[in-house]
Amino acid sequence: MYKIISISNEFPNVETTDFSSNVSLTDYDIIIIDPAHVVSSFPKSGIESDNKRYIIQQNAHVLSELIQRRQSEISALLNKGKIIVSFLDPLFNVKLISNSIKNVEVNNYSWIPNDEKRRFTNRLIDGAGTGLNLVEKNHLFAPYFLVFQKEINFKAYIDISISAFDLGDVFAANSADLVVGFSFNISKGIVVFLPRINFNEENSTKFVGVLLQIAKKYFGSEVKSPPPDWTSSFAVRCRFAGRKN
């Protein structure tokens, strides 16, 4: 069985931690990251001005060091060919201010260990909806769309058409053909961004089942033990590309 850990959301048979905890992420095969919970780990003390949040002095150093640690851990995982799963949420920016930190901004996607790949946040729009299309049926995470297509309620989208998107592979778009589900490779691993669903007990179980089915295809013969019997209920016929070597 692959080792899965979730940052703050609770799922059956999945370990849970906080973004700000001391738990290292480097021992896991799949990381589930909820950007909303990343925001909740930011220091609460700060100031609001001009519709921006500023985190100052000692708390600025704490957050800067936390993000650097998570970037390093996620980079190590991607170098080993692992999977990072994030939901696509609106952007939350903060500016760090201290005697030694000048003009540094971080956000709920700063854990991505690649500046070029993070530039999608420049076009990330706060906008919700339910009208989606599967635009790449052979994408690794197409089964997520197929299982949850009636329950997806996206909270954000990339203001770039699917034909112009150059940061990775799109699998889902809204009714205006703007990106709501996509992935990109970093080193040997993959980072995927999923439109949200509302999690209840049934959906949480389905979600883990879908992840295990995807992991089995992605990691191939490296599966250490068979997934639980209940995951077979969520198998979806789909052709997958393996991970990069």
Backbone torsions as a table, in degrees:
resi	resn	phi	psi	omega
1	MET	NA	136.5	177.6
2	TYR	-75.5	148.3	179.5
3	LYS	-87.7	121.8	-178.8
4	ILE	-120.4	137.1	173.4
5	ILE	-130.8	140.4	179.7
6	SER	-113.2	135.3	175.1
7	ILE	-86.7	96.6	171.6
8	SER	85.2	-42.4	176.7
9	ASN	-70.6	140.4	179.7
10	GLU	-99.5	130.7	177.8
11	PHE	-132.9	153.3	-179.5
12	PRO	-63.9	135.7	177.2
13	ASN	61.1	25.8	178.6
14	VAL	-126.6	132.7	176.5
15	GLU	-69.8	152.9	-177.7
16	THR	-128.9	141.3	174.6
17	THR	-147.9	174.6	174.9
18	ASP	-101.9	153.4	178.4
19	PHE	-58.1	-33.7	-176.1
20	SER	-92.9	5.6	-178.0
21	SER	-73.7	172.4	176.8
22	ASN	-88.8	0.9	-179.5
23	VAL	-68.1	126.7	177.5
24	SER	-79.1	141.2	179.3
25	LEU	-90.2	-3.3	-169.0
26	THR	-74.7	-9.7	-178.7
27	ASP	-93.7	8.5	-170.8
28	TYR	-114.7	158.8	179.5
29	ASP	-97.0	-31.7	179.8
30	ILE	-133.7	128.8	176.0
31	ILE	-113.1	129.5	174.4
32	ILE	-106.0	120.1	-176.2
33	ILE	-117.1	128.0	175.2
34	ASP	-105.6	109.6	-177.8
35	PRO	-57.1	-28.8	178.0
36	ALA	-64.4	-36.4	179.0
37	HIS	-79.2	-25.7	172.0
38	VAL	-61.1	-43.9	178.3
39	VAL	-59.8	-41.9	-176.7
40	SER	-65.9	-17.8	178.7
41	SER	-85.4	-11.2	178.5
42	PHE	-65.9	144.4	178.8
43	PRO	-54.3	139.2	-176.2
44	LYS	-78.1	-27.9	-178.4
45	SER	-78.8	136.4	-178.9
46	GLY	171.7	-168.6	179.4
47	ILE	-132.3	153.3	176.6
48	GLU	-111.3	132.0	178.6
49	SER	-157.9	136.6	177.8
50	ASP	53.1	39.6	179.0
51	ASN	61.9	21.3	175.8
52	LYS	-123.7	154.0	177.7
53	ARG	-105.7	137.8	179.2
54	TYR	-120.3	132.4	175.4
55	ILE	-111.3	127.2	-166.7
56	ILE	-117.6	158.3	172.3
57	GLN	50.6	-127.6	-171.6
58	GLN	-58.2	-39.8	179.6
59	ASN	-64.1	-29.6	176.8
60	ALA	-64.3	-42.0	178.4
61	HIS	-66.3	-40.0	-179.5
62	VAL	-61.1	-47.2	-179.1
63	LEU	-68.1	-40.9	178.5
64	SER	-59.6	-44.7	-179.7
65	GLU	-68.2	-37.4	178.1
66	LEU	-62.4	-46.6	-178.7
67	ILE	-65.2	-40.1	177.6
68	GLN	-62.2	-39.1	179.5
69	ARG	-66.2	-45.2	179.9
70	ARG	-66.9	-37.8	175.8
71	GLN	-58.8	-44.8	-178.7
72	SER	-63.3	-43.0	-179.8
73	GLU	-66.0	-43.7	-178.9
74	ILE	-68.4	-36.8	175.6
75	SER	-60.7	-42.7	179.5
76	ALA	-63.3	-40.2	178.3
77	LEU	-64.3	-44.1	-179.3
78	LEU	-66.2	-33.2	175.8
79	ASN	-64.4	-23.7	178.7
80	LYS	-95.7	5.6	175.3
81	GLY	82.0	29.4	-177.4
82	LYS	-90.9	180.0	-175.0
83	ILE	-116.0	129.8	172.6
84	ILE	-113.6	123.1	-179.7
85	VAL	-113.5	123.9	176.8
86	SER	-127.2	148.4	168.7
87	PHE	-84.2	154.9	-178.2
88	LEU	-97.8	109.2	-176.5
89	ASP	-119.3	162.8	173.4
90	PRO	-58.0	154.6	-178.1
91	LEU	-76.3	139.5	174.3
92	PHE	-127.0	108.4	-176.8
93	ASN	-100.9	143.2	169.1
94	VAL	-136.1	151.2	176.2
95	LYS	-106.6	133.8	179.0
96	LEU	-94.5	132.5	-178.0
97	ILE	-133.4	122.4	171.9
98	SER	-157.5	-179.4	-179.2
99	ASN	-63.5	-29.1	-176.5
100	SER	-109.6	-6.4	179.6
101	ILE	-115.0	116.8	-177.7
102	LYS	-121.5	129.6	172.8
103	ASN	53.3	44.2	176.6
104	VAL	-107.6	124.7	176.2
105	GLU	-112.3	139.7	175.2
106	VAL	-128.9	164.5	178.9
107	ASN	-150.0	-176.3	-176.0
108	ASN	-74.6	5.4	172.3
109	TYR	-119.5	11.5	-177.8
110	SER	-69.5	-9.6	175.7
111	TRP	-70.6	-15.2	178.4
112	ILE	-69.1	121.2	-172.3
113	PRO	-86.0	45.1	-178.1
114	ASN	-159.2	111.9	-176.5
115	ASP	-61.0	-40.5	-178.0
116	GLU	-63.9	-43.8	-178.9
117	LYS	-68.3	-27.8	-178.5
118	ARG	-74.8	-6.4	-175.2
119	ARG	-70.2	-9.5	174.1
120	PHE	-61.1	-24.2	-179.2
121	THR	-66.2	-20.1	177.0
122	ASN	-67.2	-19.9	-178.5
123	ARG	-119.2	18.3	-178.6
124	LEU	-83.0	122.7	-173.2
125	ILE	-111.7	136.6	174.5
126	ASP	-78.0	104.0	-177.9
127	GLY	-162.8	129.1	-175.0
128	ALA	-106.9	157.9	177.4
129	GLY	176.7	176.8	-179.5
130	THR	-125.0	-12.7	-177.2
131	GLY	-79.0	105.1	-176.7
132	LEU	-131.0	156.8	174.8
133	ASN	-130.7	141.4	171.7
134	LEU	-83.0	116.0	-174.4
135	VAL	-104.2	-7.2	176.6
136	GLU	-145.3	95.9	-174.0
137	LYS	-68.9	-17.8	-179.3
138	ASN	-97.3	6.1	177.8
139	HIS	-65.8	149.2	-178.9
140	LEU	-53.2	-37.7	-176.2
141	PHE	-103.5	15.9	172.9
142	ALA	-56.3	-35.3	178.4
143	PRO	-58.5	-31.1	176.5
144	TYR	-59.5	-46.4	179.3
145	PHE	-63.9	-44.3	-175.8
146	LEU	-65.5	-35.6	-179.8
147	VAL	-76.6	-38.1	-171.5
148	PHE	-111.9	14.0	-170.7
149	GLN	-58.9	-28.3	179.0
150	LYS	-84.1	-7.1	-175.4
151	GLU	-118.4	-2.7	-179.8
152	ILE	-70.4	132.9	176.3
153	ASN	-136.0	86.6	-172.7
154	PHE	-68.1	149.3	-176.6
155	LYS	-110.2	-12.5	-178.5
156	ALA	-157.4	162.1	176.4
157	TYR	-148.7	161.5	176.8
158	ILE	-92.6	126.3	-176.8
159	ASP	-79.5	55.7	178.5
160	ILE	-141.1	134.1	179.2
161	SER	-68.5	156.2	-178.2
162	ILE	-62.6	-29.5	-179.4
163	SER	-75.0	-23.7	-177.2
164	ALA	-100.5	-7.1	-176.7
165	PHE	-71.8	122.4	-173.5
166	ASP	-120.3	13.1	-177.0
167	LEU	-96.5	-11.8	-177.2
168	GLY	176.1	-151.3	-174.2
169	ASP	-111.7	121.9	-179.2
170	VAL	-89.8	137.6	173.1
171	PHE	-122.0	-15.8	179.8
172	ALA	-140.8	141.5	179.7
173	ALA	-136.9	157.1	176.4
174	ASN	-82.4	-175.5	-174.5
175	SER	-67.0	-15.2	176.3
176	ALA	-96.6	12.8	-178.9
177	ASP	61.9	31.9	174.0
178	LEU	-100.7	151.6	-166.7
179	VAL	-74.3	129.6	173.8
180	VAL	-128.8	-12.3	176.7
181	GLY	-144.3	126.3	-175.4
182	PHE	-160.4	170.6	177.4
183	SER	-145.3	161.3	168.7
184	PHE	-146.7	156.7	177.9
185	ASN	-94.1	139.3	168.4
186	ILE	-127.8	121.7	-175.0
187	SER	56.0	-126.8	-178.5
188	LYS	-94.8	-1.4	-174.9
189	GLY	-106.6	-176.6	-177.7
190	ILE	-135.1	141.0	173.9
191	VAL	-118.1	126.8	-177.5
192	VAL	-124.3	144.0	179.6
193	PHE	-118.8	122.7	-173.7
194	LEU	-110.0	139.8	168.7
195	PRO	-66.2	148.7	-172.4
196	ARG	-75.6	153.6	164.3
197	ILE	-126.0	164.7	174.0
198	ASN	-86.5	122.2	-175.9
199	PHE	-90.5	123.4	166.3
200	ASN	-122.0	-174.3	-176.0
201	GLU	-60.1	-43.2	-179.0
202	GLU	-66.0	-47.0	-178.6
203	ASN	-66.3	-35.2	178.3
204	SER	-63.1	-41.5	178.6
205	THR	-66.7	-44.0	176.9
206	LYS	-59.1	-43.1	-176.8
207	PHE	-60.2	-46.2	178.7
208	VAL	-64.1	-38.8	177.0
209	GLY	-60.7	-43.3	178.1
210	VAL	-63.2	-43.5	179.0
211	LEU	-59.7	-41.9	-179.2
212	LEU	-68.2	-37.4	175.1
213	GLN	-63.0	-42.8	178.3
214	ILE	-64.6	-43.8	-179.9
215	ALA	-60.1	-40.3	-179.8
216	LYS	-61.2	-41.7	178.2
217	LYS	-70.9	-41.9	-174.3
218	TYR	-69.6	-47.3	-177.1
219	PHE	-85.4	-14.5	175.9
220	GLY	62.6	-129.6	-173.2
221	SER	-70.4	-4.7	-178.8
222	GLU	-80.0	-1.9	178.0
223	VAL	-57.9	125.1	-172.0
224	LYS	-80.8	-30.9	176.9
225	SER	-155.5	156.7	-177.2
226	PRO	-62.2	146.2	173.9
227	PRO	-68.2	160.3	178.7
228	PRO	-56.9	153.6	-178.2
229	ASP	-57.1	-34.7	-174.3
230	TRP	-65.8	-19.6	-178.3
231	THR	-71.8	-19.1	-178.6
232	SER	-65.7	-19.6	179.2
233	SER	-66.9	-18.1	-173.6
234	PHE	-111.4	15.1	177.2
235	ALA	-66.0	139.0	179.8
236	VAL	-128.5	131.7	178.2
237	ARG	-68.6	120.9	-177.7
238	CYS	-166.6	142.0	176.7
239	ARG	-88.6	131.9	-176.3
240	PHE	-115.0	150.2	167.7
241	ALA	-93.7	139.7	177.2
242	GLY	-75.2	177.8	-179.4
243	ARG	-77.0	163.9	178.9
244	LYS	-72.8	146.2	175.6
245	ASN	-106.7	NA	NA
